């Protein structure tokens, strides 16, 4: 069964959200009203509604990092992750955790990067050379 993930959360400015998710991340815009906008977030649906974003703290212990909690993200094939990392670095995006290899040489080896949208919502993008290893122990 193939399914799509849907996540709705708050942003403080739809214009800034459109610039970030559409222009910087390259997500296609879907339906919208004066108070929300949908995006195709790498094949999944996110709905950004005007409001107060959720509170986050850097308390998630993962490898050598404290990551923002809660956060949302996506897992990309490694080639797509590398291309996005290059694009975001060229755009001058400020990273919470810059592009890095996590769990090198171990089961579940992955690339990861953390950044925030203009409203402060934390986003993680992971890259895997082989999706069969996403849940490897």
trRosetta pair geometry for C-beta under 8 A, 3 or more apart (Angstrom, degrees):
i j d omega theta_ij theta_ji phi_ij phi_ji
4 43 6.9 -138 -123 148 96 74
4 44 5.4 163 -171 -122 83 63
4 45 6.1 60 147 -2 124 94
5 44 4.3 -9 60 -143 86 132
5 45 7.4 -165 94 39 49 66
6 44 7.0 -157 -74 178 37 88
6 45 4.6 -9 -110 74 80 105
6 46 7.5 164 -157 -88 50 33
6 47 7.2 20 -174 -7 94 104
7 41 7.9 -42 44 41 106 152
7 44 7.4 36 8 142 95 121
7 45 7.6 164 27 97 56 60
7 46 5.2 -18 70 -114 86 80
7 47 7.4 -168 97 27 41 72
7 72 5.7 142 148 -132 169 151
8 36 7.9 -9 -148 -148 110 135
8 46 7.1 152 -89 -168 40 56
8 47 3.9 -18 -107 68 92 105
8 48 7.6 -162 -151 -69 62 22
8 49 6.1 38 178 -12 102 114
9 46 7.5 -34 23 -167 91 102
9 47 7.8 133 17 80 47 63
9 48 6.8 -20 71 -115 65 60
9 49 7.2 -163 106 31 19 87
9 53 6.9 46 158 -132 105 75
9 54 6.6 -69 -153 -6 115 109
9 72 7.4 -158 -13 -13 147 143
9 121 6.2 116 118 -120 140 144
10 48 7.5 78 -160 -164 15 65
10 49 5.6 -52 -101 78 58 81
10 50 7.0 14 -150 152 82 16
10 51 3.6 -90 -125 75 124 96
10 52 5.7 18 133 70 162 28
10 53 4.8 -153 88 -84 100 46
10 54 7.0 135 36 -26 106 67
10 119 7.0 -148 120 159 72 152
10 121 7.9 168 76 -68 60 123
11 14 6.7 117 90 -82 123 49
11 16 7.5 -160 167 78 122 97
11 17 4.5 55 151 -73 167 133
11 48 4.6 10 -1 -176 124 112
11 49 7.2 142 23 66 74 32
11 50 6.8 -53 73 -100 69 42
11 51 7.6 68 41 44 33 63
11 53 6.7 36 -101 -72 34 102
11 117 6.8 -64 -114 117 112 136
11 118 7.4 56 -160 72 110 88
11 119 4.2 -152 -143 -32 68 154
11 121 7.0 -69 -91 -13 79 129
12 16 7.6 1 77 51 80 132
12 50 7.3 63 -142 -147 23 70
12 51 7.9 -95 -88 73 52 26
12 52 7.6 37 -86 -108 90 38
12 53 6.8 -64 -37 -22 91 101
12 118 7.7 -114 51 115 97 90
12 119 4.6 156 7 -118 88 102
13 16 4.0 52 95 19 118 111
13 17 6.4 170 92 -16 60 86
13 118 6.6 -59 56 110 111 129
13 119 7.0 -179 25 -74 75 97
14 17 5.3 -54 -143 39 35 116
14 18 6.2 41 156 -24 67 101
14 32 7.7 118 -167 -161 135 127
14 35 7.9 -158 -55 -154 138 18
14 36 7.6 -160 -102 -121 124 14
14 37 5.6 120 -152 -10 109 123
14 48 6.9 147 -115 109 76 115
14 50 6.4 -55 -43 -69 100 97
15 18 5.8 -51 -151 31 28 112
15 19 6.7 27 151 -16 61 104
16 19 5.7 -53 -150 36 35 112
16 20 6.2 28 155 -15 68 108
16 118 4.1 -102 152 87 125 162
16 119 7.4 138 96 -46 125 80
17 20 5.8 -59 -144 41 30 107
17 21 5.8 6 169 2 70 114
17 37 6.6 156 104 53 126 128
17 48 5.0 178 -177 137 154 161
17 117 6.7 31 -118 171 75 131
17 118 6.7 -129 -72 45 52 113
17 119 7.0 2 -77 -21 99 116
18 21 6.6 -59 -125 50 22 93
18 22 5.0 -2 -180 7 62 129
18 23 7.6 60 135 -9 63 94
18 29 6.7 10 -133 -87 94 133
18 37 6.5 -24 -76 113 92 173
19 22 6.6 -52 -109 53 11 96
19 23 5.0 -26 -164 25 54 126
19 24 6.9 50 142 -14 66 98
19 118 7.7 48 68 -27 104 144
20 23 7.1 -14 -62 51 9 85
20 24 5.1 -30 -153 31 45 125
20 25 6.6 37 149 -7 63 102
20 117 5.2 118 130 -150 157 86
20 118 5.3 -155 -44 -15 143 102
21 24 7.4 0 -45 53 10 87
21 25 5.2 -32 -147 41 41 125
21 27 4.6 -44 166 47 86 127
21 29 7.8 107 103 -81 110 80
21 39 4.9 -79 152 -95 137 167
21 41 7.4 -60 -155 -93 115 90
21 46 7.7 -133 -137 75 147 131
21 48 7.3 -159 -17 -28 155 147
21 117 7.1 1 -56 -126 89 125
22 25 7.4 39 -4 54 9 82
22 26 7.5 34 -179 -117 32 13
22 27 6.0 -84 -90 66 42 72
22 28 7.6 63 -124 -119 82 18
22 29 5.6 -11 -93 -46 121 102
22 39 7.1 -133 -68 -117 73 121
23 26 7.8 -7 166 -71 13 46
24 87 7.9 145 -177 139 61 105
24 88 7.1 66 173 -110 100 75
24 91 5.6 120 -136 178 97 167
24 93 6.9 113 -172 -75 134 119
25 41 7.8 -8 137 -130 144 75
25 84 7.7 19 -145 -147 66 113
26 84 8.0 -124 25 -112 126 94
26 87 7.6 -10 -25 147 125 162
27 39 4.2 46 136 176 130 120
27 40 5.6 -178 -169 72 83 60
27 41 5.4 -9 -123 -94 139 51
27 42 7.2 -66 -100 -31 97 59
27 46 7.9 -16 -177 38 158 114
28 39 6.9 147 77 -158 42 68
28 40 4.4 11 55 33 94 120
29 32 6.8 -20 177 -35 112 125
29 37 6.3 -40 -148 179 103 114
29 38 7.2 113 -170 82 57 60
29 39 5.9 -43 -106 -102 48 73
29 40 8.0 -101 -44 8 8 81
30 37 7.6 141 60 176 68 67
30 38 3.6 -43 66 93 115 112
30 39 6.4 -166 6 -87 92 18
30 40 6.3 112 -45 -38 107 80
30 45 7.2 -19 7 -132 158 98
31 37 7.7 -171 101 -146 46 48
31 38 5.0 40 51 20 72 124
32 36 6.4 -155 -144 101 64 54
32 37 3.9 1 -110 -109 113 75
32 38 6.6 -142 -68 17 68 69
33 36 5.7 32 43 44 92 76
33 37 7.9 -150 31 -69 49 56
35 49 6.2 17 145 -153 86 77
35 50 4.9 -95 -157 20 72 113
36 47 5.7 15 178 177 124 94
36 48 6.2 165 -154 84 71 48
36 49 4.3 -22 -97 -99 106 69
36 50 6.9 -118 -68 -3 60 73
37 47 7.5 173 86 -152 32 56
37 48 5.4 -12 59 57 80 99
38 45 6.0 -21 -162 -161 110 97
38 46 7.0 154 -153 82 58 45
38 47 5.1 -26 -96 -99 76 74
38 48 7.8 174 -87 16 25 72
39 45 7.5 149 75 -151 44 50
39 46 5.2 -12 57 60 93 94
39 48 7.1 30 -3 -9 108 110
40 43 6.8 31 179 -72 92 17
40 44 7.5 129 -164 60 52 30
40 45 6.9 -34 -105 -94 48 59
41 44 5.0 -41 72 72 90 84
41 45 6.9 125 20 -130 93 7
41 46 4.4 51 -22 -7 137 113
41 74 6.5 -163 145 -57 96 137
42 74 4.6 95 62 -179 146 163
42 76 6.5 -91 -155 -84 144 100
44 74 6.9 -167 22 -104 127 114
46 72 7.8 126 -107 126 126 154
53 119 4.8 147 -50 145 136 110
53 120 5.4 166 78 68 158 99
53 121 5.3 -134 -146 -65 132 87
54 70 6.7 -13 115 50 143 106
54 121 7.5 68 41 -111 86 88
56 68 4.7 21 166 -173 132 103
56 69 6.3 158 -155 75 81 34
56 70 6.5 -109 -109 44 91 47
56 71 7.0 65 -132 -67 135 78
56 120 7.3 -169 25 147 120 99
56 121 7.9 129 -29 -133 139 40
56 122 5.5 142 -153 -5 168 120
57 68 7.2 158 84 -143 20 60
57 69 6.1 -25 65 58 70 86
58 66 4.4 78 153 126 95 106
58 67 6.6 -151 -148 118 73 9
58 68 5.5 -42 -91 -82 66 55
58 69 7.4 126 -122 9 19 79
58 96 7.8 -170 -100 -173 118 122
59 66 6.4 -5 -96 -168 15 105
59 69 5.1 -72 58 30 87 127
60 66 6.6 128 61 -167 50 53
60 67 4.0 -44 73 63 113 90
60 68 7.0 -9 17 72 114 18
60 69 4.3 134 -41 -56 104 113
60 71 7.6 -92 3 10 151 112
61 65 7.8 160 -149 87 40 47
61 66 6.3 -23 -90 -103 56 67
61 67 8.0 -163 -60 16 9 83
62 65 5.6 -19 70 67 81 93
62 67 5.2 4 22 -7 120 126
62 102 7.3 -1 142 -157 102 145
63 102 5.0 -126 -39 -152 160 102
63 103 6.4 -118 -90 -50 121 73
65 97 5.7 16 -138 -105 150 141
65 102 7.9 -65 8 -107 122 120
67 71 6.6 -83 151 6 105 144
67 96 7.7 93 -142 124 64 130
67 97 6.9 -44 -107 -20 85 141
67 114 6.1 -174 -141 -77 94 155
67 122 7.8 142 169 161 81 147
67 124 7.0 15 -166 -78 134 131
68 71 4.8 96 92 -62 94 120
68 96 6.2 -43 -23 -175 117 167
68 114 6.5 153 14 -174 105 137
68 116 7.7 89 -29 -79 170 100
68 122 3.6 -180 89 -76 147 170
70 122 7.8 178 108 57 43 112
71 114 7.1 -41 -151 -136 162 110
71 121 7.9 131 -133 170 66 68
71 122 3.9 -65 -112 101 107 109
71 123 6.6 -179 -174 -88 102 17
71 124 5.4 81 129 -15 134 101
72 121 7.4 -8 27 165 105 110
72 122 7.6 140 26 92 59 66
72 123 6.2 -26 76 -114 74 67
72 124 7.5 -167 101 28 27 79
73 123 5.7 129 -94 -174 73 61
73 124 3.4 -47 -79 69 148 76
73 125 5.8 -159 -159 -72 102 38
73 126 6.5 79 143 -8 134 88
74 125 5.8 -4 61 -120 82 75
74 126 7.4 -153 99 33 41 75
75 125 7.9 154 -96 -166 28 53
75 126 4.5 -23 -111 73 75 107
75 127 7.4 158 -163 -89 63 22
75 128 6.0 12 -178 -1 111 112
75 131 7.4 117 130 -119 127 91
75 134 6.3 45 -174 -118 167 126
76 80 4.2 -117 171 91 121 114
76 81 4.4 157 80 -61 116 82
76 84 6.8 97 38 7 172 139
76 125 6.3 8 0 -177 116 99
76 126 7.0 166 23 85 68 51
76 127 5.3 -29 73 -102 88 74
76 128 7.8 161 80 23 40 69
77 80 4.9 81 62 12 81 107
77 81 7.0 -152 92 -10 37 90
77 127 7.1 10 121 -152 22 81
77 128 7.1 -65 -124 69 36 68
77 129 8.0 56 -166 -129 66 24
77 131 7.4 -55 -92 -49 75 102
78 81 5.4 -55 -144 36 34 114
78 82 6.3 35 158 -21 68 103
78 111 6.6 106 -129 9 83 125
78 127 4.6 96 -114 163 53 108
78 128 6.2 -102 -54 94 86 22
78 129 4.5 8 -28 -85 144 57
79 82 5.9 -52 -148 34 29 111
79 83 6.6 29 153 -17 62 106
80 83 5.7 -55 -149 38 33 112
80 84 6.3 30 154 -17 66 107
80 127 7.2 -173 73 -120 71 105
81 84 5.8 -58 -148 39 30 108
81 85 6.2 32 154 -22 66 106
81 111 5.3 139 137 77 145 130
81 125 6.4 168 -129 142 90 105
81 126 7.1 -54 -109 132 139 30
81 127 2.5 -88 10 -86 171 128
81 128 7.9 109 -20 7 145 39
82 85 5.7 -51 -145 35 30 113
82 86 6.5 31 155 -18 62 105
82 111 7.5 64 -68 64 71 175
82 127 6.7 105 -36 -148 65 167
83 86 5.8 -55 -152 36 30 112
83 87 6.3 31 151 -20 64 108
84 87 5.5 -54 -146 37 34 114
84 88 6.1 30 158 -17 68 106
84 125 6.4 -90 109 147 145 159
85 88 6.0 -56 -144 38 28 107
85 89 6.3 26 157 -17 63 108
85 99 4.2 59 -146 -86 132 149
85 111 7.4 -74 -50 155 145 135
85 113 6.0 151 -108 -26 98 151
85 125 7.9 -164 -68 92 80 127
85 127 7.8 -65 -30 -26 120 143
86 89 5.9 -58 -146 39 28 109
86 90 6.2 27 156 -19 64 109
87 90 5.8 -58 -148 38 27 111
87 91 6.4 24 154 -18 63 109
88 91 5.6 -56 -146 38 32 111
88 93 4.3 -43 -179 26 89 140
88 95 7.7 88 135 -72 126 102
88 113 7.4 150 73 130 153 155
88 115 7.0 -146 -173 -25 142 160
89 92 7.8 47 176 -68 33 23
89 93 7.0 -74 -78 41 28 91
89 99 7.3 -62 -53 0 119 125
93 115 5.6 -3 159 -138 122 154
94 115 6.9 135 88 -139 52 100
94 116 8.0 -20 86 38 94 90
95 98 4.3 121 81 -84 153 56
95 99 7.4 -108 -114 -20 162 59
95 113 5.9 -72 -138 -169 127 99
95 114 6.4 104 -174 75 83 57
95 115 5.0 -69 -117 -82 57 91
96 114 3.9 -58 67 110 111 107
96 115 5.9 -178 3 -95 85 30
96 116 6.4 87 -42 -29 114 90
96 122 6.5 -1 -14 -131 160 106
97 100 6.4 -74 160 13 99 124
97 112 6.8 4 107 117 129 99
97 113 6.2 -166 94 -148 80 43
97 114 4.1 58 30 29 95 105
98 113 6.3 -29 176 -128 26 97
99 111 6.4 2 -166 -179 88 109
99 112 7.6 173 -139 88 48 33
99 113 4.4 -29 -83 -74 61 120
100 111 7.1 161 83 -154 33 65
100 112 6.2 -25 63 62 80 76
100 113 7.1 133 14 -82 70 67
101 104 4.9 60 130 -75 122 101
101 109 6.9 -5 -174 -172 100 95
101 110 7.4 160 -155 89 58 36
101 111 5.8 -44 -98 -98 58 66
102 109 7.4 166 85 -154 54 49
102 110 5.2 -16 60 69 97 85
102 111 7.3 137 13 -123 82 16
102 112 5.1 12 -9 9 128 120
103 106 4.3 -91 177 60 90 118
103 107 7.6 -56 161 76 130 39
103 108 5.3 -11 113 95 161 89
103 109 5.0 -145 100 -100 89 49
103 110 6.3 41 44 21 109 79
104 109 5.8 64 -119 -131 29 112
105 109 6.5 99 0 -82 18 131
106 109 5.8 139 58 -64 60 82
107 133 6.4 -152 -168 -156 68 102
107 136 3.6 -133 173 139 104 119
107 137 5.9 12 100 78 146 23
108 133 5.6 -170 -87 158 38 93
108 134 7.2 56 -125 -162 81 17
108 135 7.6 -69 -95 141 106 5
108 136 4.4 -159 -51 67 77 96
108 137 7.4 45 -29 -79 123 18
109 128 8.0 126 91 -131 61 74
109 129 7.6 2 91 16 104 110
109 133 7.0 -8 38 138 68 147
110 126 5.1 -15 176 -166 132 106
110 127 6.4 147 -170 69 76 49
110 128 5.4 -38 -113 -84 89 77
111 126 6.6 142 78 -164 57 52
111 127 3.8 -6 55 53 111 106
111 128 7.8 -153 24 -60 77 35
112 124 6.1 -16 -163 -169 103 102
112 125 7.2 156 -151 82 53 47
112 126 5.1 -17 -97 -104 81 72
112 127 7.5 -157 -66 18 39 72
113 124 7.2 160 81 -151 41 57
113 125 5.5 -10 58 56 90 91
114 122 6.2 -5 -170 -168 104 102
114 123 7.0 159 -151 81 56 46
114 124 5.1 -24 -96 -96 80 75
115 122 7.6 165 92 -146 25 60
115 123 5.9 -21 68 60 71 95
116 119 7.9 -130 165 71 98 47
116 120 5.3 -16 -179 -147 135 33
116 121 6.2 144 -157 67 78 36
116 122 5.3 -43 -95 -91 81 53
116 123 6.9 147 -108 12 28 82
117 120 7.2 -40 67 28 68 18
117 121 4.7 3 32 52 109 95
117 123 6.4 76 -37 -20 87 122
128 131 5.6 114 94 -85 134 47
128 133 6.1 -175 -163 67 123 96
128 134 5.8 -69 -69 -77 168 80
129 133 7.7 18 62 34 78 133
130 133 4.9 72 85 1 98 106
131 134 5.5 -7 -166 -27 58 114
132 136 7.7 60 126 -55 64 106
133 136 4.3 -23 -157 -16 69 130
